[in-house]
Structures are given as structure tokens and as C-alpha cells.
Amino acid sequence: MKEPKPKLMHTNHSHHATQQWYQLCSKEGCASIILTGNYTLTALKPVLMPLTDELSNQAKNQDLYWDLTGIGQMDTAGTAMLWRIWQSQRPRHLQLRPEQEKMFARLEHLPIAKAEAKYHDLLWPLITLGRLVLLLWQHAVGLVMLIGRLLLDVIYLSRNPVYIPWREISANLYRTGAQALGITALVGFLIGIVLSYLSSKQLQLFGADIFIINILGISIIRELGPMLASILVAGRSGSSMTAQLGVMRVTQELDALTVMGISHSQRLILPKVLGLGIAMPLLVMWTSAIALLGGMVAAEWQLGLSHQYFLTVLPDAVPIANLWLGLGKGVVCGMVIALIACHFGLRIRPNTESLGEGTTSSVVTAITMVIIIDAIFAVLFSDIGLT
């Protein structure tokens, strides 16, 4: 049977440049196109435009048989070119090799972008709000499950004290507590100086210099000390915990622990929660003491109050309940920061982009929760320690 002579077989310059990439023939009375050569980015670069035009013209024939088994090598560039020529759908008649079948099957399952419809849809604010609520619910459920797992671990370790990870708890106590003494002392001292300086300026206007001790004592011991320590620890230790668990996910160390039968919560999460829960009240006391020291120095410079008088009047001006309240905030904030950091660390997927996003989300969420916890304490204990 005489083969049909399609348009592209005309002898012209573009055809001579692309004739090595396909052959037209007749198979069982039907027009067929057999692709040859290497459909890779390097090989296609010189003839990409003319070859795309010629194959697009051939693709207009819906009954054309496409045979790709004659292709030597094909990468994603060649696959994407053919997929675009076929207008993102397979031809009716297509013959592929198994490895080519996998490449085109992957393209078929790619999600279709609907960016424009999002902005034209009148319900998109409601949809966005629903997604945020669903994401918040997922995080809340994940945190509750993590807390439940830790409670079960505490019950198990209380019955089997020999398995308590003392070394891990000690290491976390050192990293989150001892190594944070420097930065918390610096920030606390500067905040104490600033607060004392600004307050003394106002008190001098009314001749109430003596009340600088009350203002510094209540504000630092009850509020600023716990808040400063918690925010610094959330940014420093919380991000470190999330990044550590995330890197372990990326390097498949968590999978290795699972294969060896080692519990993530017992060996990784519980020591972090307990270590930070113990370190935080100590850091709160340290930060408050240094901040009071800075305030005392500024008060002596600005108002002439001696440090002996400051230390003598401070216990009477500030009830001891404020100290216990600040330490209680430290314990709660420390455990919440560790829980949030571990929760986001375990949710990180094994890629570097997810690691950065998870660490950022962990720090932002932890700082937000610290502020919320401080507000809750302020409301619940508004009548304690102020009289």
C-alpha cells in the first residue's frame, strides 16, 4: 500500500533540520509517526522550536498512531514537550516503553492550577477561614495526642525507674538552662535599666521617687522576668529543638529509632519537656534578679537611692506571692514551649524547605502561646500578690 504523504515531508530547511527526530509511515492502513533520536534537553535545544511546530501540526490528526519505542533516551524536557504538544492528554493511539509510561503517568496526575478561579470565587474568604480552622484543629489534636503519649511514658517510667533517661534530661537542662544564662542576663539587665530610668523620670515629677522600688519589683518579678525569659527561650531553645527533630527526620534517624524499637517520646521528647520545665523557673529567677540589679543601678544614678535601701525595702514592697506566680509561669511556659517545638519538629517532612517552615512556625507559635499564657495568669491571679 502506498504510504500517505503528509505536509511535513515537503523538502524545506526546517524539515531537514528535524527529519532525524521522527519518521512518518503507514501501519495497517493508518498513518503512524515513529519518534527517533534522543529527546533530552541537550539534544533538543538546537531544534526545539521547529520540531515543536512540526509535531504540533501532526498532532492535529486525532487518528495518528504515535510510536515512542524508537526513542533512545528521554528526560523530563522531552516528556514535557510531547505532553504540551498533545495538549496535556494522551493521543488515542500511543505506544510506549514501560519507563516512558511511568513518566507520562506522573504528568497525568499533576494537580491543575486554579489560581484565577480562587480570586473570582465569592466564597474564597470562607474557604480560607475554613482551612485555617481545620489546620488549627489538626495542630490541637496533634498536641493532645503528644501530651497523652508523654503521660503514658511518665506512668511507664514511674513503674520502671531504671529506664528514666537521666542523661538526656541533664543534657537538655544544660543546653536550655546553663547556656542561656548569658543572653537572658544581658537582656534582663538592659530592660531593668530602661524601665527604671523611664519610671524615675515620671516619678520625679510627682515627688514619688520611693515608689520606684514598688514599680520595678512588681513589674519585673511578676511580668517582665517570666515574659523575657520565656520569649528568649522560645526563640533560642524552641527553634533548636524543632530543628534537631527536623534534621533527624531529614536524615532518617527517626526512622532508624523506630526500626530499633526505641520510643521517640521517651528518648527525645520527654527529656526536652522535663529539662525545659526545670530550667525555665530557674531562668525566670535569674532574669528577674539581673533585671532588678539593672533597675537598682539606674535608680541609684537617677534618684540617688542607695542599693542598701533598695534591697531593704524590696521584700516589703513586693509580696512573696509575686515570686511564686512568676516561677509558676516559668514552669508552664517552659513545658508548653518544649511541647510546641517537638510537635512542629515531628511534623517536618524530609526536605529542607519544610525544615525552615516548621522552625519558623514553631517559634512564632511558641511566642504567641507565651503571651496568651501570661494573659491567662494575669486574669486568673489578678487579686493575688498586689496588696
C-alpha positions in Angstrom: 0.0 0.0 0.0 1.3 3.4 -0.9 2.1 5.5 2.2 0.3 8.8 2.6 2.4 11.9 2.0 1.8 14.4 4.9 2.6 18.1 4.8 5.8 17.8 6.8 7.5 15.6 4.3 8.0 18.6 2.0 11.6 19.3 1.5 12.4 22.5 3.3 15.1 23.7 5.6 13.1 23.1 8.9 12.3 19.6 7.8 15.9 18.7 7.0 16.9 20.0 10.4 14.3 17.8 12.2 14.0 14.8 10.0 16.2 12.7 12.3 13.7 13.1 15.1 10.7 11.3 13.6 9.5 9.2 10.7 6.1 9.1 9.0 4.8 5.7 7.8 1.7 3.7 7.3 0.9 0.9 9.8 -2.1 -1.4 9.0 -3.6 1.3 6.7 -3.3 4.1 9.3 -0.9 7.0 9.4 1.8 6.5 12.0 4.7 8.6 13.4 7.7 7.0 14.8 9.9 9.2 17.1 13.6 8.6 16.9 16.7 10.0 18.4 17.3 11.3 22.0 14.6 13.5 23.4 16.7 15.2 26.0 17.2 18.8 26.8 20.8 18.9 25.4 19.8 17.1 22.2 16.6 19.1 21.6 17.9 22.5 22.3 19.1 23.3 18.7 15.8 22.2 17.1 13.2 22.8 19.8 11.1 25.4 18.1 10.9 23.9 14.6 10.4 20.4 15.9 7.6 21.5 18.3 5.8 23.2 15.4 6.1 20.2 13.1 4.9 17.7 15.8 2.1 20.1 16.8 0.8 20.0 13.2 1.0 16.2 13.1 -0.9 16.1 16.5 -3.9 17.8 14.8 -4.6 14.4 13.2 -6.6 12.6 16.0 -6.2 9.2 14.3 -2.4 9.3 14.1 -0.5 6.5 15.7 2.3 7.7 18.0 5.2 5.2 18.5 7.8 6.3 21.1 9.6 3.0 21.4 12.2 4.1 19.0 13.5 6.9 21.2 16.9 6.3 22.6 16.9 8.5 25.7 14.2 10.8 27.0 14.3 13.1 30.0 11.7 15.4 31.6 12.3 18.1 29.0 11.3 15.7 26.2 8.4 14.4 28.1 7.1 17.9 28.9 7.5 18.9 25.2 5.4 16.0 23.9 2.8 16.5 26.7 2.4 20.1 25.7 2.1 19.1 22.0 -0.6 16.7 22.9 -2.4 19.5 24.9 -2.0 17.7 28.3 -3.8 14.5 27.2 -2.7 11.3 25.6 -3.3 10.6 22.0 -5.9 8.0 21.1 -3.2 5.6 19.8 0.1 5.6 21.7 2.8 3.0 22.1 5.3 3.4 24.9 8.0 1.6 26.7 7.4 0.8 30.5 9.8 3.6 31.7 8.1 6.1 29.4 4.7 5.0 30.7 5.8 6.0 34.2 7.0 9.4 33.1 3.7 10.3 31.3 1.6 8.8 34.2 3.3 11.2 36.5 2.3 14.1 34.3 -1.3 12.9 34.2 -1.5 13.1 38.0 -0.2 16.6 38.4 -2.7 19.0 40.0 -4.3 21.5 37.7 -3.6 25.1 38.8 -6.7 27.1 39.6 -5.2 30.4 40.7 -7.6 32.6 38.8 -10.7 30.9 40.0 -9.6 31.5 43.6 -10.0 35.2 43.3 -13.2 35.1 41.3 -14.9 32.8 43.7 -17.1 34.8 46.1 -16.6 32.1 48.8 -12.8 32.2 48.9 -12.7 34.1 52.2 -14.9 31.5 53.8 -12.9 28.7 52.3 -9.6 30.3 53.5 -11.0 30.7 57.0 -12.2 27.0 57.0 -8.7 25.9 56.0 -7.2 27.9 58.9 -9.7 26.4 61.4 -9.0 22.9 60.1 -5.2 23.5 60.4 -5.7 24.8 63.9 -7.8 21.7 64.8 -5.1 19.4 63.4 -2.4 21.0 65.5 -4.6 20.9 68.6 -5.3 17.2 68.1 -1.6 16.5 67.5 -0.6 18.3 70.7 -3.3 16.5 72.7 -2.0 13.2 71.3 1.6 14.1 72.1 0.6 15.1 75.7 -1.2 11.8 76.1 1.8 9.9 74.9 4.0 11.7 77.3 1.7 10.9 80.2 1.8 7.2 79.3 5.6 7.4 79.2 5.6 9.1 82.7 3.4 6.3 84.1 5.7 3.7 82.5 8.9 5.3 83.7 7.5 5.7 87.3 7.0 2.0 87.4 10.4 1.3 85.8 12.7 3.9 87.1 15.8 2.2 85.6 14.7 3.4 82.2 14.4 7.1 83.1 16.7 9.0 80.6 18.6 10.9 83.2 21.5 11.7 80.8 19.2 13.2 78.2 17.3 15.3 80.8 20.7 16.5 82.1 21.9 17.4 78.6 18.7 19.3 77.8 18.8 21.1 81.2 22.4 22.3 80.4 21.6 23.3 76.8 18.3 25.2 77.6 19.3 26.5 81.0 23.0 26.9 81.6 23.8 28.1 78.1 21.0 30.6 78.1 22.3 32.4 81.2 24.3 34.9 79.3 21.7 36.2 76.8 18.9 36.3 79.5 21.2 38.3 81.9 22.2 40.8 79.2 18.6 41.4 78.1 17.3 41.5 81.7 19.9 44.0 82.8 19.2 46.3 79.9 15.4 46.1 80.4 15.8 46.8 84.1 17.9 49.9 83.4 15.5 51.2 80.7 12.4 50.6 82.9 14.0 52.2 86.0 15.2 55.2 84.0 11.9 56.0 82.4 9.9 55.4 85.6 12.1 57.6 87.7 11.7 60.4 85.2 7.9 60.3 85.7 8.0 59.7 89.5 10.3 62.8 89.9 7.5 65.0 88.6 5.3 64.0 91.5 7.9 63.6 94.2 7.2 59.9 94.5 10.8 58.7 94.0 10.4 56.0 96.7 7.8 54.1 94.7 10.3 53.2 92.0 11.0 50.1 94.2 7.4 49.0 94.0 7.1 49.6 90.3 10.3 47.7 89.5 9.6 44.8 91.9 6.1 44.1 90.8 6.6 44.6 87.0 9.8 42.6 86.8 9.2 39.8 89.2 5.5 39.3 88.2 5.6 40.1 84.5 8.7 41.1 82.7 11.0 38.5 84.2 8.9 35.5 83.1 8.0 37.1 79.8 11.5 38.0 78.8 12.9 34.6 79.8 10.1 32.7 78.0 10.4 34.7 74.8 14.1 34.3 74.7 14.0 30.6 75.4 11.2 30.2 72.7 13.4 31.8 70.1 16.6 30.1 71.2 15.9 26.7 72.6 12.5 26.1 70.9 13.9 26.7 67.5 16.8 24.4 68.3 14.5 21.6 69.4 12.4 21.9 66.3 15.5 22.0 64.0 17.0 19.0 65.8 14.0 16.8 65.3 13.5 18.1 61.8 17.1 17.2 60.8 16.6 13.8 62.3 13.6 13.4 60.1 15.5 14.5 57.0 18.4 12.2 57.7 16.0 9.3 58.6 17.3 9.0 62.1 13.8 8.9 63.5 13.0 6.0 61.2 16.1 4.3 62.4 15.0 4.7 66.0 11.6 3.2 65.1 13.3 0.2 63.4 15.4 -0.4 66.6 12.2 -0.2 68.7 13.3 3.0 70.6 10.4 5.3 71.6 10.6 8.8 70.2 8.7 10.3 73.1 10.7 8.6 75.8 14.2 9.3 74.4 13.7 12.6 72.6 10.5 14.5 73.6 10.1 13.7 77.4 13.7 14.8 78.3 13.2 18.1 76.4 9.9 18.8 78.2 11.2 17.9 81.6 14.5 19.7 81.1 12.9 22.9 79.9 10.3 22.6 82.6 13.0 22.5 85.3 15.3 25.1 83.6 12.6 27.8 83.0 11.7 28.7 86.6 15.5 29.0 87.3 16.0 31.2 84.3 13.0 33.3 85.4 14.5 33.8 88.8 17.9 34.6 87.2 16.5 37.1 84.7 14.4 38.8 87.3 17.3 39.1 89.7 19.6 40.6 87.0 16.8 43.0 85.8 16.3 44.2 89.4 20.1 44.7 89.6 19.9 46.9 86.5 16.9 48.8 87.8 18.7 49.3 91.1 21.8 50.7 89.4 19.7 53.1 87.3 17.7 54.2 90.4 20.9 55.0 92.3 22.2 57.0 89.4 19.0 58.9 88.6 17.3 59.2 92.0 20.2 58.7 94.5 18.5 55.6 96.1 21.3 53.5 97.6 21.4 49.8 96.9 21.2 49.0 100.6 17.9 50.9 100.9 16.6 49.3 97.7 17.3 45.7 99.0 15.9 46.5 102.4 12.6 47.9 101.1 12.1 45.4 98.2 10.8 42.5 100.4 8.1 44.7 102.0 7.1 46.4 98.7 6.7 43.1 96.7 4.7 40.3 98.3 6.3 36.9 98.0 3.3 35.6 96.1 4.5 37.5 93.0 7.7 35.4 93.0 5.8 32.2 93.2 3.5 33.4 90.5 6.5 34.2 88.2 8.0 30.8 88.8 4.7 29.1 88.1 4.6 31.0 84.8 8.1 29.7 84.0 7.2 26.1 84.6 4.1 26.3 82.4 5.7 28.3 79.6 8.8 26.0 79.6 6.7 22.9 79.1 4.5 24.5 76.5 7.5 25.8 74.5 9.0 22.3 74.5 5.8 20.6 73.5 5.2 23.1 70.7 8.8 22.7 69.5 8.6 18.9 69.5 5.2 18.9 67.8 6.4 21.0 64.9 9.6 19.1 64.7 7.8 15.8 64.3 5.6 17.2 61.6 8.5 18.3 59.4 8.7 16.4 56.1 12.0 15.0 54.8 13.0 18.1 52.8 14.9 21.3 53.6 12.1 23.6 52.7 9.8 22.0 55.3 12.6 22.3 57.9 12.7 26.1 57.5 8.9 26.5 57.5 8.5 24.2 60.5 11.1 26.0 62.6 9.6 29.4 61.8 6.1 28.2 62.7 7.4 26.7 65.9 9.0 29.9 67.1 6.0 32.1 66.2 3.5 29.7 67.8 5.6 29.4 71.0 5.9 33.1 71.4 2.2 33.6 70.8 1.4 30.9 73.4 3.7 32.5 75.9 1.8 35.8 75.6 -1.5 34.0 75.8 -0.4 32.1 79.0 0.8 35.4 80.5 -2.7 36.9 79.9 -4.4 33.9 81.4 -2.3 34.1 84.5 -3.0 37.9 84.7 -6.7 37.3 84.7 -6.8 34.2 87.0 -4.5 35.7 89.6 -5.4 39.4 89.4 -6.2 39.5 93.1 -3.0 37.8 94.3 0.2 39.5 95.2 -0.9 43.0 94.5 -1.9 44.0 98.1 
